[in-house]
Amino acid sequence: MNKLRLILAVITVMCAASLRAWPGMDMPVLHVEGRYLVDDKGNKVNLHGFGQTYSPWFNEQNSKWGNYDVNKCLAYNKEKIDRILDAGWKVNYLRLHMDPYWSNTPGVKTTGENDISAFDFNRFCTYLDRVFIPMAEYAISKGLYVVMRPPGVCPENIAVGDAYHAYLKKVWGHVSSHKRLTDNPYIMFELANEPVRIKGSDGQYGANNDGCNRNISRFFQEIVDLMRANGCNNILWVPGTGYQSHYAGFAKYPVKGDNIGYAVHVYPGWYGSDALEPSHELGGTYGGGFDKFAAGWDAQVRPAAEIAPIMVTEMDWAPSKYNASWGKSITGKMMGDGFGANFKLIADNTGNVSWMLFTGAEWLAKFRDTPGQPGSYTFLTDPEACPWPIYHWFKDYAGDELEPMEDVTVNFSPRRSSNGSDIVVIPGGKTYLTLIGDNGRGYELNLSSDRISVDIDDPSVIEWNDGYFTALKPGNTRVTIEYEKGGAKVSEEYNFTASQFPLMEGFFNPSIWENGTFNPATGEVHTGQWGFAGWYFPHGIDLSDADELVAEIVGDNWCGVSFRVFDENSYWSDPAIVNFENLRSVKFNLHNLRSEKGRLMNPSHIYYVGFWTTGGAPFRPSAVYTTGKLSGTPIITVGDDEGETFVDVYTLQGFRLKSQVAREVATEGLQPGIYIIGGRKMAVTR
């Protein structure tokens, strides 16, 4: 009998161990490959989920359980997972907070979740086994990957080697040695929550300078190395500073190793997005729209997204009246006002972003797919609050068949053109293509890029990838887009021009130094006193394959216009200068480009190009372009007055074909195509 019991006990332990190691047999094992999460067959994967925090307060404000009752905590939170799935939410990951309620010494007062003075390591170990691991395994048994975050949040200031660094190492040192976790390939770890500032190499606390960027990488590299040394090969998600909003530094100082991604937070008002009121830690006000949000995201998150996958582990929004979300904004419209729809569009266009809805699980469990009515909307049915659209977006991600979109529009952003079918992009710049569908049920859908067919006549000029076009070099090409609208195939054609120096609003900046104005209707520029107007390239542009850089103006020069080029990323550096005086065209020899002080300049990294004036009067630039192998494309929306008799004719590559010919005969003898005639872009069709 004792022998039989022993055999049964061994079988039970083996089965339990097998369940712990492989609890979700139909779930693929994920790993990081380049900038993507991929499954074991190499398919790219983005996850979509929700979060749970295991404390009485975060489980409906102390109304459901308390007094460290493990069984009631587990029962409540398991039931919420079941109800969320029963409600039809297509979720596949859970962010699990190992809340300090369990690991702090009972009765010891703290100043908040960032205060680790009450942390009891033995309690943490106990409740890791009794609460957090059982909940993780239950979630996985329901088909959810799990991302576990440590107890609490970061103090406002952290430093390599400080007490909080030691605390995280103690927590992750134990977790990374725990076989129930490290043997489970469906569990991932988010290494901290919302670092704010870190001590930089200069000894000062900051969030987003070079010394801080170097040290935040070092801070988490030490934790990663510790966990890997303990045999933990699970996917690790690294947070950034600024409450998890700053990631550009990781492009220069990446956290090294396999299975590394970056955990990002996004709330209304962050990255230039729309907010109805100051929101969460970073604040914000309404009015950013898509372009400002996308620019902020591209500046702070995309650099990390270019090297590793991104997981958004906090994000939500709703109008303030509901008091059910952290972020205060509206869903809005894709490429229009609002936060939610633009967030989805930006995440999708980035291509490797997993994300979650941070709204409380109790709300998601109550959701029903029944539309509300204007005038009687609730938090769960209002299209301007996060649950309603996200529920349907998650269904779309999961491949559920939704109603065909009859109302589909093609959108480019930023879109700057001289007519409805022309798109202008600076080489190295991007323009997003979005097909937005609306079936009138209170949410928009952007068609994923794999449902759009794109044909590019000259792929050396424009490249299509992950929902956006990137201009590769100056030039012009036709792009054909095919998509489905109302069950039928629709095809549209667009002309793309990649121009280094477009004289167009949105590209040309009249206020690089001192406040100036640019009138796109007349082409007139008026700088501030001793001001500078033109183009700024924060990462530099390479003109080393060009022979000359040419600038032209029309009309009078009463303000001492000079043309200037900078090869250093500072307006106060030593530029090349040439004065127009009585000339209408000036140029630089790029093979022997010298600064005002005689320094030989490097045309492979040019940061500023433009016009300096005394500011005493306006002037009218007509074109800036390169010649030679790297031929430019002088795109101008304005130029000579239509009434002027004689004009110059250029190709889009900047070559002058005719000089001062009568306007009425300027197109004679030209092959069909697009030309710059009298400072205006014109199509010749005959």
Steps between C-alpha positions, in 0.01 A plus 500: 500500500783739591675410174182574301460834677863582417446417132182710488678786674786488248252497209312795654822701542608419144162607362505819704854576383394437142200730543722771645747472213251466216160614622374630165578232244329692217696821566814549294822576685612853418845650474658825381648504152636838395228760560215249522338250729474179298359155559683171455414504128644847448164679475496856633275539804350801678314434824192682631383478857396646835637524853430380852628630833459269798413728790168575671503864386556420133237227517206741520621725781510257794146376436573137402764354733765598751711390796753313280239241404679304228206283403259792455762695304557208264128428463417864421773548242454162330131577468585833332719324243218255428241775460724708275550206267130409516415859399684440175817702560767374259791541740818294509710652775466605863717753677528370856599741778667331796346766722691611814186435706635146535872571542488798738504438875139539623437815699816681391411835347656605170483816293371313196579218262843652432600453865684168548571549871230247600609233250532155658689258277365192677142617450576564133630144457198358682236682300685458173429130550150537646351787293701617201616171349156334540338798327760493222446130444123542500522776240725286282256210528244737345725582205662820632869579501602669825721804562594527869607837643672553837326636809429872492647781292842660472601784732520839329881481485700182449869432443721210402593322823247676725256338743225463241741337256592253774130442571425415137800268487373321810150459354615390154782292642243284677251499212769405247603204718145367536454199274119530487558834326816448298381164368179659379553655154169688514612727785684827433630766736470882498806607697361813671203733495536863394855614566495880510855634523840334534833639611701577189874494442515863616358405841170677433161330480334522161280308260612551143859612449800299387633431848158388624441289190831324556421431866140380458635239259774406746244487786290236325791325331624397844156355584482319164847353550406381850184328374678336207775373731229330706379312193199719420453523122146640512417813299588815696337840447717803588335830604620850414520817706240778511233261638583262214485757222868550400660235277710683240813440708468123468582531129846618604529301822286185453459244775688203361403135487241267356125533555507872587219744424390838636194566720331833422218699659270725297237736636311799360725804496819293461709524182296802391171308494157645573376521858188656645680603817837446671533124513710257704856619572595675176189715459385636168227703337264438213606591146797292386325292236666219308804676357624633834434165671680309223796740511533458877475123471756496219738708708475300823374147430577416138881502551458208741235340277756490218717259700261303723129425556288743701237406757266772626421391855279796600255691278138607520274803452145626550316830539548637851135452600535122531777495763584146387833549321840649575528694174255781420430536129274373222531232235476762227581426137802344339722780369267749666441623853495272802728244662373143466459457125833670436674279756378188321607637164848589625545163671390316187722708274801434721443132428644333811291643786308278741259691720243471774197673646586612856139560604403289802416135430164538677389738224608268221315213665175701484533580129230389258515551124179701492522850354397790718280787393601867483379675810512185711855377446690333783873452541467159333287610204627850423708492177713782643610284797756222460303175560262519203754555220772283657265205535443509124862580413611194695249290307645634176856416615384148581368456145132495589288585200356846548245670281638616161601864501299689238641840591875477437726802450869517405709723725864603505661679791677726499349576157640805329427533133410745228192300396296203615722228354850634576692400813824674596755344737850604599758220436524301821155622603183296529138541406240267648242335277178421678182358353237593755171316498186595691190284518306737725522284813707748697855404409734535206726227364824556319560226247819317591784530250473133403154578356636779280677435171764761413684522168784753462630585153845598629577330834837673516315824580228382741481192724182352654526327838281451810232746392717791388701619203861605550671725247841353413643762267390807300275415209147438384299183459145382456343279767192283447297395804242221484260420782154361569199726541156352549617160377649635174859578405581870464818641344638854538815667367718762670810695397776494761776759494802474727644849533781605727395865525126545439393863513172397659323568824582226748847444354642850469550663842516882503595509869812287543655810653278788608128501421421528132208446266443302180201573278431190290259696281767745381825323585609800705733443795567757771755396762539662837784749547820322394289186475538170319237310299534164328525132584634320806599132487549375859683186386683666212468434126769365269577721199839344426383352168390839368717748311335831580238642734305777325266763647285743301285799590263717295415866529675761709764443768469782752601298806856383437409138423778244534486124445649290781584134563602342834680167539473504881181450702512849644378826356795672671758292316711617203289490178574543132362836384440656161327838456240557230564875470370578147493134392192281469686167517792391720663162552749303707755254361434202726835338414679800647249635749669744735365689796514874544823450697655284227440162664449209258149377570354150481195477269414151626321648802323827437267624775379848396440641153334834443493876475627764741370857473512824695123473541448848360284386208347182355650296216385210283708182468409303187706177519776315684637183338809291435662408170708204395456137599277594798269721300249697702130560451404866551137475610336840518135577556549867417748702299489748215175686455276343239508831317879499447593450136820294517566186707759231557417130444653226719474124516395357836865405545603863495644528148418824320356422153400850394603844623276807485262376232154643445254338739252418222757287313681356804352150456570470128721203417478348849429131542200406719594530865529740791716815481574814698389792280531852631537375855190280479465126466309422180395183320548467123262238364522534123 
